[in-house]
Amino acid sequence: MPEFLIQTLVSLMALLLWFLAVSLLARTLGVRLPPRWPGRKNTVQSRTFSQHLWIVGVLYWGCSMFIVTTLWDYLDWKYWDGPSRDLSLGRVLFGAVWWPASGLFFGWMTWNNRDSA
């Protein structure tokens, strides 16, 4: 149980740091993400389709999933004798391509639901 809690806390901290990095990266795309939740709806509705795909799909979802799953596997292998096959170069490279690509699909699927955000 303590292993699961530590893995979860470390992964969540990495995820929160990534969300901060995404808000800074989004500014390079010309999108200012609001620091507070009430201003989120207007910002979401003002995005173009490509901005939505890249910010919500690839950066927020795809890269976040890659970071969390890779970090989770690393902690499992390094500290709790988990399988090292989860960290082989092939699997990490596959995840580096798979998660952002699936993030594009996620962004495309959520594009029509952005009005209800």
Summary of the structure (lengths in Angstrom):
residues: 117
radius of gyration: 16.1
end to end distance: 35.4
largest distance: 47.1
contacts: 331
relative contact order: 0.15
helix: 84%
strand: 0%
